[in-house]
Amino acid sequence: MSPAALVSTFITRRRATSALAVGLVCVLAIAVSGCARSTDDTPLTLSPAAAAYPASPLPSASLTTPRDTGKPGAVLAVEDPPRGPIKAINNRDAVVKRIVYRSTSGIDNSATEVSGILVVPKGTPPAGGWPLVAFGHGNSGIESTCGPSEYANLLGNDTIIEAFRLNGYAVVMSDYQGLGYGKEVHPFLNAKTYGNNQIDAVRAAQAIAPDVSNHWVSFGVSLGGMAAWAAGDRQPDYGSDTNLDATVALVPVGDMRGLADRAAQGTLTRDQYPLLVYALDSLAKTFPDRFNLDDYRSERVKSEWDTLVQCVPDSTGDLTATQRALSELTPQDLMPKSAAATTALRDQLADYALPVGRTNSPVLVMYGTDDPLIPPQWTERVIGKSCEAGENLTIVKRVGDTHAGLDSAQAIPWMKGVLNGDKPESNCDNRP
């Protein structure tokens, strides 16, 4: 699969997450007979493996009644997924619930309400409970209808969640603020908000699932890589009551201020157009007195805007109109009208960027040199700041790998090693 051949990251972000997910599934799914790779944009599914599942359901894992303490992480609702059983998850052997919980805006520290998905294996947990993975999903859009928990395939995230479950992990995945629930605006690319949402999803899971461990791993891909890394950075301050063991950030969105400069220069890649559209729309809604969309878009694009900001549909959705609108974008369509507009956009994206603290636990960062969505220099800027702050980073730079084509096989063994007591040494002083 070549991202350059795709008409936009409206497809790329779906396929990128799926391509990385299937690689992780192949590493994780030791309990199944193999892995299936999707050749189109339909959801990936695990290969059939009847022997991996018992003939009858395992004992149920019980969830406690949610209690609203008014604090971040308090669970407000526990319900079945709105579109029925999740496609790739064996619902006989897992408790699968949509949850709504309290969190905190990373912009103004206001209280928010966020939705997500919780998956807990059934059966007898290991001593200390099922280890918990807080999984950060990739870009799904900015509208309230763009929360993965609203979809039967979790917008392509169901396969990797099932792979984690098959290997004895509980998983909680936040939709992120403004996606799937509530009236808040989704603060696209705001690392602090994503980190808060991820930490509070962990609190929520541990509050209602007694079989879940009080230790957790922060794990994410692409935009979810930003969420995972931000959660690690925020944990010593915002999440100090939780026990974070490790962070895995794959092709993380880290510092996107370069979108402003590329827009002004007319050098955005085709993959970057949708990111800028989402960022501009979100900023105009979050800071209406500071960002006027018409300072950043042409008259032609103004008439197409509602089509351009549509979120990723499930496999039954229709991408035709959005694909067309994205494929017709030109550099002039998203060029800031003034130097002041460029500066305002650059400064705001810089304020949103990683790092957002200093984690005390080890972090694995993996990225590719040929990424058309996130140039390696943008990721290396975050790595440099995090290394200067003294974070324990394991940095893996994959020469020739793209956003969708990252070889991430190292991620799971590294994570399991840390959970088994390994203490990886930082390679900040000898980074690639």
MIDRENMI-783171 format. One record per residue (C-alpha): z, x, y. Coordinates in pm, whole numbers, plus 32768, in hexadecimal, padded with zeros to 4 digits. Layout:
BEGIN
{{Z, X, Y}}
...
//
This chain:
BEGIN
{{8000, 8000, 8000}}
{{7F9F, 808C, 8154}}
{{8052, 7FFF, 8287}}
{{7F2B, 8070, 835B}}
{{7E54, 7F75, 82A2}}
{{7F34, 7E53, 82FD}}
{{7EE0, 7D81, 842B}}
{{8046, 7D85, 84B1}}
{{81AF, 7DC7, 845C}}
{{81D5, 7C53, 8439}}
{{814F, 7CAA, 82E1}}
{{81C9, 7E13, 82E0}}
{{8334, 7DC1, 8316}}
{{8329, 7CD2, 81EE}}
{{826E, 7DC5, 8110}}
{{8334, 7EF0, 818A}}
{{847B, 7E52, 8128}}
{{83E5, 7DDA, 7FE1}}
{{834A, 7F2B, 7F8E}}
{{8493, 7FDC, 7FC9}}
{{854F, 7ECD, 7F13}}
{{8479, 7EE6, 7DDD}}
{{84B2, 805E, 7DD3}}
{{8626, 8023, 7DE5}}
{{860B, 7F13, 7CE0}}
{{8566, 800D, 7BF5}}
{{868D, 80F7, 7C27}}
{{8793, 7FE7, 7C12}}
{{8709, 7F05, 7B04}}
{{877F, 7FC6, 79D5}}
{{87D9, 7E79, 7938}}
{{8676, 7DF4, 793B}}
{{853D, 7E61, 788C}}
{{8479, 7ED3, 79B8}}
{{8404, 7E94, 7B19}}
{{82E9, 7DC3, 7BA7}}
{{822E, 7E2D, 7CDE}}
{{8197, 7D25, 7DBC}}
{{802E, 7D5B, 7E1F}}
{{802F, 7C4E, 7F27}}
{{812A, 7BB8, 801A}}
{{81D9, 7AD7, 7F1F}}
{{8347, 7B10, 7EC6}}
{{838B, 7C1F, 7DC6}}
{{842F, 7BB9, 7C7F}}
{{84E2, 7C79, 7B71}}
{{842F, 7CA1, 7A28}}
{{849D, 7BAD, 7917}}
{{85BA, 7C30, 7848}}
{{865C, 7B1A, 7781}}
{{8737, 7C11, 76C6}}
{{87DE, 7C70, 780B}}
{{886D, 7B14, 7830}}
{{8966, 7A6E, 7746}}
{{8907, 792E, 7696}}
{{8A11, 786A, 7751}}
{{8A9A, 788C, 78B1}}
{{8BAD, 7987, 78EC}}
{{8D01, 790D, 7967}}
{{8CF5, 789B, 7ACE}}
{{8D6B, 797A, 7BE6}}
{{8E4F, 78AB, 7CC0}}
{{8E41, 78A6, 7E39}}
{{8F71, 784B, 7F03}}
{{8F73, 773B, 800B}}
{{8F01, 77C8, 8159}}
{{9009, 77E0, 8266}}
{{8FB0, 77F4, 83D4}}
{{909D, 78F0, 846E}}
{{8FD2, 78FD, 85AB}}
{{8F9C, 7A70, 8576}}
{{8E5A, 7B2E, 8531}}
{{8DFD, 7B05, 83C4}}
{{8EA9, 79B4, 839F}}
{{8DDA, 78D1, 82BF}}
{{8D77, 7785, 8357}}
{{8CA1, 76FA, 823C}}
{{8C39, 7742, 80D6}}
{{8B0D, 7680, 8057}}
{{89EE, 768B, 7F62}}
{{88AF, 7730, 7FE0}}
{{87F7, 7625, 80A9}}
{{86B4, 763F, 7FE1}}
{{8756, 7647, 7E8C}}
{{8783, 776C, 7D9C}}
{{8706, 78BD, 7E15}}
{{85C6, 7912, 7D5B}}
{{860B, 7A6D, 7CCD}}
{{8782, 7A4D, 7C99}}
{{8803, 79DC, 7B46}}
{{88E2, 78C6, 7BC3}}
{{8985, 7896, 7A6C}}
{{8A24, 79EC, 7A86}}
{{8A7B, 79F4, 7BF5}}
{{8B23, 7928, 7D01}}
{{8A24, 7905, 7E19}}
{{8A97, 7867, 7F5C}}
{{8A2D, 784F, 80C4}}
{{8B52, 789C, 81A7}}
{{8B97, 786A, 8318}}
{{8C93, 7955, 83B7}}
{{8D17, 79C8, 8506}}
{{8C97, 7B05, 85AA}}
{{8C7B, 7BAE, 86FD}}
{{8B59, 7BED, 87E8}}
{{8B13, 7D5C, 8820}}
{{8A98, 7D11, 897E}}
{{8BBB, 7C5A, 8A22}}
{{8CC1, 7C4D, 8908}}
{{8CB2, 7AD1, 8902}}
{{8D09, 7A14, 87C4}}
{{8BDE, 79B0, 86EF}}
{{8B9B, 78F7, 85AB}}
{{8AB0, 7996, 84AE}}
{{8A22, 7930, 835D}}
{{89D1, 79FC, 8229}}
{{89BA, 7A0A, 80AF}}
{{8ACC, 7A6F, 7FBD}}
{{8A81, 7AC6, 7E51}}
{{8B9F, 7B12, 7D61}}
{{8B6C, 7B64, 7BF0}}
{{8C13, 7A80, 7AF4}}
{{8CE0, 7B0B, 79D7}}
{{8E02, 7BFF, 79D3}}
{{8DF8, 7CED, 7AFB}}
{{8E50, 7E5E, 7AD6}}
{{8FA6, 7EDA, 7B3F}}
{{8FC0, 7EAE, 7CB4}}
{{8EB1, 7DA5, 7CC0}}
{{8D37, 7DA2, 7CDF}}
{{8CCC, 7EB3, 7DD1}}
{{8C36, 7E0F, 7F04}}
{{8AE8, 7E66, 7FA5}}
{{8AAD, 7DE4, 8106}}
{{8931, 7DD8, 8108}}
{{8876, 7DE3, 8251}}
{{8727, 7D30, 8240}}
{{85EE, 7D97, 82F9}}
{{854F, 7CED, 8423}}
{{8520, 7B79, 83E5}}
{{84E7, 7B02, 8549}}
{{85B6, 7A8B, 8670}}
{{85B5, 7910, 8659}}
{{86D2, 783F, 85D0}}
{{85F3, 77E8, 84A7}}
{{85D0, 7956, 8444}}
{{8711, 7983, 837B}}
{{86C7, 79F7, 8215}}
{{87D9, 7915, 818C}}
{{86FE, 77EC, 81ED}}
{{85EE, 784D, 80F4}}
{{85D1, 782F, 7F7C}}
{{856A, 799C, 7F5C}}
{{864F, 7A1C, 8073}}
{{850F, 7A8E, 811E}}
{{84CE, 7B8F, 8011}}
{{8633, 7C12, 7FF5}}
{{868B, 7B56, 7EB8}}
{{8607, 7C61, 7DCB}}
{{86D7, 7D83, 7E45}}
{{880F, 7CA9, 7E5A}}
{{87DC, 7C44, 7CF0}}
{{87AB, 7DB0, 7C8E}}
{{88F9, 7E08, 7D2E}}
{{899F, 7CE4, 7C79}}
{{890D, 7D4C, 7B2A}}
{{89B7, 7E99, 7B58}}
{{8B0C, 7E05, 7BA0}}
{{8B10, 7DEA, 7D19}}
{{8B6A, 7CC2, 7DF0}}
{{8A83, 7CA2, 7F1D}}
{{8AAD, 7C04, 8071}}
{{8986, 7BF1, 8161}}
{{89AB, 7B7F, 82C8}}
{{8892, 7AB9, 8369}}
{{88FE, 7B60, 84B4}}
{{8963, 7AAA, 85EF}}
{{8876, 7997, 8658}}
{{87B0, 7991, 8514}}
{{87F2, 786A, 8431}}
{{8923, 77DA, 84DF}}
{{89BD, 779B, 8632}}
{{8931, 7787, 878F}}
{{894F, 78F4, 87F1}}
{{881C, 79C0, 884A}}
{{87C0, 7AC7, 874A}}
{{87F1, 7C16, 87FF}}
{{86CC, 7CC8, 875D}}
{{8703, 7E40, 872F}}
{{886E, 7E31, 87A6}}
{{8918, 7F1C, 86B1}}
{{8A7A, 7EC2, 8711}}
{{8A46, 7D50, 86C4}}
{{89AA, 7D9E, 8573}}
{{8ACC, 7E84, 851D}}
{{8BCC, 7D7A, 857A}}
{{8B11, 7C72, 84AF}}
{{8B06, 7D56, 837F}}
{{8C78, 7DAA, 838F}}
{{8CDA, 7C3F, 83BC}}
{{8C03, 7BDB, 8293}}
{{8CD7, 7CCD, 81C7}}
{{8E17, 7C33, 824B}}
{{8D93, 7AD9, 81F7}}
{{8D32, 7B3B, 8094}}
{{8E80, 7BDE, 8050}}
{{8F3C, 7AB5, 80E2}}
{{8EAA, 79B4, 7FF2}}
{{8E4A, 7A7F, 7EBC}}
{{8F83, 7B03, 7E10}}
{{8EB2, 7BBC, 7D0B}}
{{8E0F, 7C94, 7E18}}
{{8E94, 7DF2, 7E5B}}
{{8F35, 7E4A, 7FA6}}
{{8E44, 7F72, 7FB6}}
{{8CDC, 7F51, 8028}}
{{8B93, 8003, 8068}}
{{8AB6, 7FC5, 8197}}
{{8949, 7FC8, 8127}}
{{880D, 7F66, 81E0}}
{{8697, 7F8E, 8207}}
{{85D1, 7FA4, 834E}}
{{867C, 7EBA, 8447}}
{{8785, 7E97, 833A}}
{{87A1, 8012, 8341}}
{{880D, 7FEF, 84AB}}
{{8907, 7EE4, 8444}}
{{8990, 7FBA, 832A}}
{{89B2, 80F3, 83FE}}
{{8A47, 802E, 8520}}
{{8B47, 7F90, 8436}}
{{8BAC, 80EC, 83C4}}
{{8BCD, 815F, 852C}}
{{8C94, 8029, 858F}}
{{8D7C, 8027, 8462}}
{{8E87, 811A, 84E3}}
{{8EAE, 8047, 861D}}
{{8E3A, 7EE2, 85E3}}
{{8E6B, 7EDB, 8469}}
{{8F97, 7FBC, 8433}}
{{9038, 7EBB, 834D}}
{{8F19, 7EEA, 8253}}
{{8EE1, 800B, 8161}}
{{8D82, 8096, 818D}}
{{8D1F, 8198, 8088}}
{{8BBB, 81F0, 80EE}}
{{8A8A, 818F, 81BB}}
{{891D, 8194, 814E}}
{{8815, 816A, 8260}}
{{86AB, 816A, 81E8}}
{{8597, 818E, 82F0}}
{{8694, 8112, 83EF}}
{{8631, 807D, 853A}}
{{8706, 815B, 8615}}
{{869C, 819A, 877B}}
{{8570, 80CE, 87EE}}
{{855F, 812D, 895E}}
{{840E, 81CC, 8910}}
{{8378, 806F, 88F9}}
{{8390, 8057, 8A75}}
{{82D9, 819D, 8AB1}}
{{81CD, 8156, 89B0}}
{{8195, 7FFC, 8A43}}
{{8169, 8095, 8B9D}}
{{807D, 819F, 8B17}}
{{7FB7, 80AC, 8A41}}
{{8005, 8173, 8904}}
{{80C7, 807A, 8831}}
{{8064, 807D, 86C4}}
{{7FEE, 7F37, 862D}}
{{8132, 7F2F, 8566}}
{{8203, 7F3E, 86A4}}
{{816C, 7E14, 875A}}
{{8247, 7D0B, 86B0}}
{{8383, 7DD8, 86EC}}
{{833A, 7DE4, 8860}}
{{82EB, 7C6F, 886A}}
{{8436, 7C20, 87C2}}
{{84F6, 7D10, 889F}}
{{8464, 7C82, 89DF}}
{{84A3, 7B18, 897A}}
{{8609, 7B63, 8916}}
{{8653, 7C27, 8A54}}
{{85C5, 7B15, 8B31}}
{{86AB, 7A19, 8A8B}}
{{87DB, 7AFF, 8A8A}}
{{87B3, 7B81, 8BEF}}
{{86DF, 7A7B, 8CA4}}
{{873C, 7B09, 8DF9}}
{{86C2, 7C65, 8D9C}}
{{8595, 7C33, 8CB9}}
{{846C, 7B5A, 8D13}}
{{8374, 7B44, 8BF6}}
{{8253, 7B34, 8CE9}}
{{82A7, 7C98, 8D56}}
{{8242, 7D0B, 8BF9}}
{{812D, 7C27, 8B7B}}
{{7FD0, 7BC3, 8BDF}}
{{7F6B, 7A62, 8C3A}}
{{7EA5, 7A4A, 8AF7}}
{{7FD4, 7AA6, 8A23}}
{{80B0, 79B6, 8AE4}}
{{7FEE, 7894, 8A4E}}
{{8019, 7928, 88EF}}
{{8189, 7980, 890E}}
{{821B, 7869, 883A}}
{{8131, 78CD, 871F}}
{{8185, 7A3F, 873E}}
{{82FE, 7A0D, 871F}}
{{82EE, 7948, 85DA}}
{{83CC, 79D1, 84C5}}
{{836A, 7A42, 836A}}
{{8330, 790D, 8294}}
{{837F, 78F0, 8126}}
{{8266, 78FF, 8025}}
{{81F6, 779E, 807F}}
{{81CE, 77EB, 81F1}}
{{808D, 781D, 82B0}}
{{805E, 7967, 8364}}
{{7EFC, 7924, 83D6}}
{{7F3F, 78CC, 8543}}
{{803B, 79E1, 8578}}
{{7F62, 7AE2, 84C8}}
{{7E42, 7A86, 85A8}}
{{7F12, 7A97, 86E5}}
{{7FA4, 7BE9, 8686}}
{{7E55, 7C7A, 861F}}
{{7DC0, 7C1C, 8770}}
{{7EC9, 7CCE, 8840}}
{{7E4E, 7DED, 8917}}
{{7F17, 7EFC, 89CE}}
{{7EE2, 7E42, 8B17}}
{{7F82, 7D07, 8A89}}
{{80DD, 7DA3, 8A72}}
{{80D0, 7EA5, 8B89}}
{{81EF, 7E9B, 8C86}}
{{8177, 7E37, 8DDF}}
{{823D, 7F47, 8E93}}
{{82FD, 808B, 8E64}}
{{843A, 7FCA, 8EAF}}
{{83F4, 7ED8, 8D92}}
{{83B9, 7FFC, 8CA5}}
{{84FF, 80A1, 8D0F}}
{{85C5, 7F5F, 8CE5}}
{{853D, 7F2E, 8B85}}
{{8573, 8098, 8B21}}
{{86D9, 809B, 8BA4}}
{{8735, 7F57, 8AF3}}
{{86A7, 7FCA, 89A6}}
{{8763, 8112, 89CE}}
{{88A3, 804F, 8A06}}
{{8861, 7F8A, 88C7}}
{{8823, 80BF, 87F3}}
{{88E3, 817F, 86EF}}
{{89D9, 8224, 86D7}}
{{8AE7, 812A, 8737}}
{{8C17, 81F1, 86CD}}
{{8C73, 82F6, 85CB}}
{{8CA4, 829E, 845F}}
{{8DA7, 834D, 8388}}
{{8CE6, 8318, 8243}}
{{8BAB, 83C9, 81C5}}
{{8A56, 834C, 8230}}
{{8906, 8371, 8182}}
{{87DA, 835A, 826E}}
{{867A, 8358, 81DD}}
{{8538, 8348, 82A6}}
{{83CA, 83AB, 8292}}
{{82F5, 848B, 836B}}
{{81C9, 839E, 836F}}
{{827A, 825F, 83D9}}
{{8194, 818D, 84B9}}
{{82B3, 80AA, 851F}}
{{83C8, 81A4, 856D}}
{{8350, 8302, 85C7}}
{{842D, 840B, 8522}}
{{848D, 8497, 8676}}
{{8536, 834D, 86CC}}
{{8609, 835C, 8591}}
{{8655, 84CC, 85C7}}
{{86DD, 847F, 8721}}
{{87E8, 83A2, 8681}}
{{8827, 84A2, 856F}}
{{885F, 85B0, 8675}}
{{895C, 84E0, 8735}}
{{8A13, 847E, 85F7}}
{{8A21, 85E7, 8583}}
{{8AA8, 8654, 86D6}}
{{8BB9, 854C, 86B1}}
{{8C1E, 85E4, 8565}}
{{8BA1, 84DD, 8474}}
{{8B72, 8543, 8309}}
{{89FD, 8507, 82DE}}
{{8924, 8545, 81B0}}
{{87CD, 8551, 8254}}
{{8695, 8526, 8180}}
{{8548, 854F, 8232}}
{{8426, 84E9, 8153}}
{{82E7, 85A1, 81B7}}
{{81BB, 84BA, 81AB}}
{{8283, 837D, 8167}}
{{824F, 8245, 8238}}
{{832F, 8123, 8296}}
{{82BA, 8053, 8170}}
{{8282, 817A, 8088}}
{{83CE, 8232, 809A}}
{{8437, 82CC, 7F4F}}
{{859D, 824F, 7F53}}
{{85F8, 829F, 7DE9}}
{{8708, 838D, 7E60}}
{{87CA, 8278, 7F0E}}
{{886F, 81CE, 7DE5}}
{{88E2, 830A, 7D2E}}
{{8971, 838C, 7E76}}
{{8A2C, 8245, 7EB1}}
{{8AB0, 8236, 7D4E}}
{{8B1E, 839F, 7D64}}
{{8BEE, 835A, 7E98}}
{{8C8B, 8229, 7DF4}}
{{8CE1, 8304, 7CC8}}
{{8D93, 8402, 7DA0}}
{{8C81, 84F0, 7E12}}
{{8CB5, 8584, 7F6B}}
{{8B5D, 85D7, 7FF4}}
{{8B4C, 86F1, 80F0}}
{{8A95, 86B3, 8234}}
{{894C, 8766, 8267}}
{{8956, 8732, 83E0}}
{{8959, 88AC, 8416}}
{{8830, 88DB, 8331}}
{{8776, 8797, 8362}}
{{8605, 8779, 830A}}
//
